[in-house]
Amino acid sequence: MSVIRYFQTFLVAAETASFSAAGARLGLTQSAVSMQIRRLEEELGCQLFDRSGKSVALSEDGRRLLDDATRFVALYDAMKQKGGGAQPDMAPLDLGAVSTVQTTLLPKAMQRFREAFPNTHVNVVPGMSTQLLTQVDARELDIAVLVRPRLGIPPELKWVHLLDEPFVAIAPAGTGADLATLLPTMPFIRYNRHSTGGQVVDRYLRRHRLWVREGMELDEPAVILQMVAEGLGCAIIPAALVPVRQTPQVELVAMPGQPPQREIGVLVRQTALKRESVAALIDALEAESARWRVPA
């Protein structure tokens, strides 16, 4: 994200003396404003606001830098006017994507997108779903492909469903036992609990009162698959975008109850949907996701 946006947020927050009021004016949540200000403070190496409860006031450093920030933003706006701005076809796109999407849906979707927008620069940003949600909310990303957040979608954002991805339990080939029998005897390679998918697994284990022997914790399902293939333990991972059935060293094992699933989709700001390039990228992702959907 351009640092200029941080300075623009700083000026509005200074004028309103409120992060929530600044967010309302800029179309951001209060937490997104707070995060942008915090990152600008880290960049500048000083504290711009004194915080007291819900109220904020410019600090001594903030007052000292306010005039410079105003001139900086004004100069940027003047340069942008002289330059005429980027053409719609050329305006860059910042796209966030979780790891499994980058290696499956994205390459073919980008091929479709390039047919309509051959000159648009796309910056692909990796991350876990929770991180990408925050970055879209803070306008650091135009669009992100991630796991649907459990707590809902902010009203200024739009969710576009791509596919439902079931989870499976896996173990080294030849194990020949169900999950409940394996877990007390074999190390469990856990999907990172800080990730949305990892939280799905953790809730499933708790719901079925399945206790595990902790082995490792990773945030890449494809890497977890390889660890299981090497005989290092068993695991529960999403299966639609990970080549479980193409990995002969691994076998599926029966799971108690209904296996969990996660929803993969596109998160985008409502305002960004007005850009033809953003709409075209979503269309390309929807078309490609059809090839990866698991039959009901």
C-alpha positions in Angstrom: 0.0 0.0 0.0 1.2 3.5 -0.8 2.4 5.5 2.2 0.4 8.4 0.8 -2.8 6.8 2.1 -1.4 6.6 5.6 -0.7 10.3 5.5 -4.2 11.0 4.1 -5.7 9.0 7.0 -3.5 10.9 9.4 -4.8 14.3 8.2 -8.4 13.2 8.5 -7.9 11.8 11.9 -6.1 15.0 13.0 -9.0 17.1 11.7 -11.7 15.0 13.3 -9.8 14.1 16.5 -11.4 10.7 16.3 -10.4 7.4 14.6 -14.1 6.3 14.3 -15.1 9.7 12.7 -12.1 9.5 10.4 -13.1 5.9 9.4 -16.7 7.1 8.6 -15.4 9.8 6.3 -12.9 7.5 4.6 -15.1 4.4 4.4 -12.9 2.4 6.8 -13.5 0.7 10.1 -12.1 2.3 13.3 -9.7 -0.6 13.6 -8.4 -0.1 10.0 -7.7 3.6 10.8 -6.0 2.7 14.0 -3.8 0.1 12.1 -2.9 2.6 9.4 -1.9 5.3 12.0 0.1 2.7 13.9 2.0 1.7 10.8 2.7 5.3 9.9 4.0 5.9 13.4 6.3 2.8 13.0 7.5 4.2 9.6 8.2 7.7 11.1 9.6 6.4 14.4 7.3 8.6 16.6 3.9 8.7 18.1 1.5 10.9 16.2 -1.5 10.8 18.6 -2.0 10.7 22.4 -4.7 8.0 23.0 -7.0 8.2 26.0 -9.9 5.8 26.0 -11.9 6.4 22.8 -10.6 9.9 22.2 -7.3 10.9 20.5 -5.4 14.1 20.2 -2.3 15.1 18.2 0.9 14.5 20.2 3.7 17.0 20.2 5.3 15.1 17.3 2.0 14.9 15.5 1.5 18.7 15.7 5.1 19.2 14.5 4.6 17.0 11.4 1.1 18.1 10.5 2.1 21.0 8.2 4.7 18.8 6.4 2.1 16.0 6.0 -0.4 18.5 4.5 2.1 19.8 2.0 3.1 16.2 1.1 -0.5 15.1 0.4 -1.2 18.4 -1.5 2.0 17.9 -3.7 0.9 14.3 -4.4 -2.6 15.4 -5.5 -1.1 18.1 -7.7 1.3 15.6 -9.4 -1.5 13.2 -9.9 -3.6 15.8 -11.6 -0.7 16.7 -13.9 -0.1 13.1 -14.7 -3.7 12.5 -15.6 -3.8 9.3 -13.5 -3.4 5.8 -14.7 -5.6 4.6 -17.5 -8.2 2.1 -16.3 -6.5 -0.8 -18.1 -3.2 0.1 -16.5 -4.1 0.9 -12.9 -2.3 -1.7 -10.8 -4.2 -4.3 -8.7 -3.1 -5.5 -5.3 -4.4 -9.1 -4.9 -4.1 -11.1 -1.7 -4.4 -14.9 -1.8 -3.9 -17.8 0.6 -1.2 -20.3 -0.3 -3.5 -23.1 -1.7 -5.2 -20.6 -4.0 -1.9 -19.3 -5.4 -0.8 -22.7 -6.6 -4.2 -23.9 -7.9 -6.9 -21.4 -8.9 -4.7 -18.4 -9.6 -2.4 -19.3 -12.5 -5.3 -20.3 -14.9 -7.5 -17.4 -13.6 -4.7 -15.0 -14.4 -4.4 -16.4 -17.8 -8.1 -15.6 -18.4 -7.7 -12.2 -16.9 -4.7 -11.4 -19.1 -6.8 -11.9 -22.3 -8.8 -8.8 -21.3 -6.2 -6.8 -19.4 -2.8 -7.6 -20.8 -1.1 -4.5 -19.4 -2.5 -4.4 -15.8 0.2 -4.9 -13.2 -1.0 -7.4 -10.5 0.8 -7.5 -7.2 0.1 -10.8 -5.5 0.4 -10.7 -1.7 0.5 -13.9 0.3 -1.0 -14.3 3.7 -3.4 -16.1 6.0 -7.1 -15.3 5.7 -7.2 -13.3 8.9 -4.3 -11.1 7.7 -5.8 -10.6 4.2 -9.2 -9.6 5.6 -7.6 -6.9 7.6 -5.6 -5.7 4.6 -8.7 -5.4 2.4 -10.5 -3.6 5.2 -7.6 -1.2 5.5 -7.5 -0.6 1.7 -4.0 -2.1 1.5 -5.5 -4.7 -0.9 -8.1 -4.2 -3.7 -9.2 -7.8 -3.6 -8.3 -11.1 -1.8 -9.1 -14.8 -2.2 -9.4 -16.4 1.2 -11.3 -18.6 3.6 -14.6 -17.0 4.6 -14.3 -15.4 8.0 -16.4 -16.9 10.8 -17.5 -13.5 12.3 -19.1 -12.2 9.1 -18.3 -9.6 6.4 -18.2 -5.8 7.1 -21.0 -4.0 5.1 -18.5 -2.0 3.0 -17.0 -5.3 1.7 -18.6 -7.9 -0.6 -18.1 -11.7 -0.5 -18.2 -13.7 -3.7 -18.4 -17.5 -3.2 -16.0 -19.7 -5.2 -16.1 -23.2 -3.7 -16.7 -25.3 -0.6 -13.6 -27.3 0.4 -14.1 -30.4 2.6 -11.5 -31.5 5.1 -10.1 -35.0 5.2 -8.1 -37.0 7.7 -4.9 -38.4 6.3 -2.2 -40.8 7.6 0.9 -42.6 6.1 -0.1 -45.3 3.6 -0.7 -48.7 5.1 -1.8 -47.3 8.5 -5.2 -49.0 8.2 -7.1 -47.4 11.1 -9.7 -44.7 11.7 -8.9 -41.3 13.1 -10.1 -41.9 16.6 -7.8 -45.0 16.8 -4.8 -43.2 15.3 -4.7 -40.1 17.4 -3.6 -41.6 20.7 -0.7 -43.4 19.1 0.5 -41.1 16.2 1.8 -37.5 16.4 -0.7 -35.0 15.0 0.5 -32.5 12.4 -1.7 -29.6 13.1 -3.0 -26.9 10.7 -2.0 -23.6 12.3 -4.6 -22.5 14.8 -4.0 -18.8 13.9 -5.4 -19.5 10.5 -9.1 -19.7 9.7 -8.7 -23.3 8.4 -6.8 -24.3 11.5 -9.6 -23.0 13.7 -12.0 -25.2 11.7 -9.9 -28.2 12.6 -9.6 -27.2 16.2 -13.3 -26.8 16.6 -13.9 -30.2 15.0 -11.5 -32.0 17.4 -13.1 -30.3 20.4 -16.6 -31.1 19.2 -15.8 -34.8 18.9 -13.6 -34.8 22.1 -10.6 -36.0 20.1 -7.3 -35.5 22.0 -4.1 -35.4 20.0 -0.4 -36.0 20.5 1.0 -32.7 19.3 3.7 -33.2 16.7 4.1 -30.1 14.5 2.0 -27.0 13.6 2.2 -25.6 10.1 0.2 -23.0 8.1 0.6 -24.7 4.6 -1.7 -27.6 3.9 0.5 -28.8 1.0 3.5 -28.9 3.4 1.4 -30.8 6.0 0.6 -33.3 3.2 4.3 -33.9 2.5 5.0 -34.3 6.2 2.4 -37.1 6.5 3.8 -38.6 3.3 7.2 -38.9 5.0 5.5 -40.8 7.9 5.8 -38.1 10.5 2.2 -38.2 11.7 -1.4 -37.9 10.8 -3.4 -34.7 10.0 -6.7 -33.1 9.0 -6.4 -30.8 6.0 -8.7 -29.3 3.3 -8.7 -31.5 0.3 -10.1 -29.7 -2.8 -7.0 -27.6 -3.5 -4.4 -30.0 -2.1 -3.3 -33.1 -4.1 -4.2 -35.6 -1.4 -5.5 -38.3 -3.8 -2.5 -37.9 -6.1 -0.1 -38.6 -3.2 0.4 -42.4 -3.1 2.3 -42.3 0.3 -0.8 -41.1 2.0 -4.2 -42.7 2.7 -7.5 -41.2 3.8 -8.8 -42.4 7.2 -12.4 -42.4 8.4 -13.5 -39.5 10.6 -16.1 -39.5 13.3 -19.2 -37.5 12.6 -19.6 -35.0 9.7 -16.2 -33.9 8.3 -15.8 -30.1 8.5 -15.4 -27.8 5.4 -14.4 -24.3 4.7 -15.6 -21.8 2.1 -13.2 -20.2 -0.3 -14.2 -16.9 -1.9 -13.3 -13.4 -3.0 -13.4 -10.5 -0.6 -13.5 -7.1 -2.3 -14.5 -3.5 -1.4 -17.8 -2.5 -2.8 -16.2 0.6 -4.3 -13.5 -1.5 -6.0 -16.2 -3.4 -7.9 -16.7 -0.4 -10.1 -13.3 -1.0 -11.7 -13.5 -3.1 -14.9 -10.3 -4.9 -14.1 -11.5 -6.0 -10.6 -14.7 -7.3 -12.0 -12.8 -9.2 -14.8 -10.5 -10.7 -12.2 -13.4 -12.0 -10.1 -15.1 -13.4 -13.3 -11.8 -15.3 -14.1 -11.6 -16.7 -10.5 -15.2 -17.8 -10.6 -14.7 -19.6 -14.0 -11.6 -21.3 -12.8 -13.0 -22.4 -9.4 -15.6 -24.5 -11.2 -12.9 -27.0 -12.2 -11.9 -27.5 -8.5 -15.3 -28.0 -6.9 -15.8 -31.3 -5.2 -19.0 -33.0 -6.4 -21.7 -33.2 -3.8 
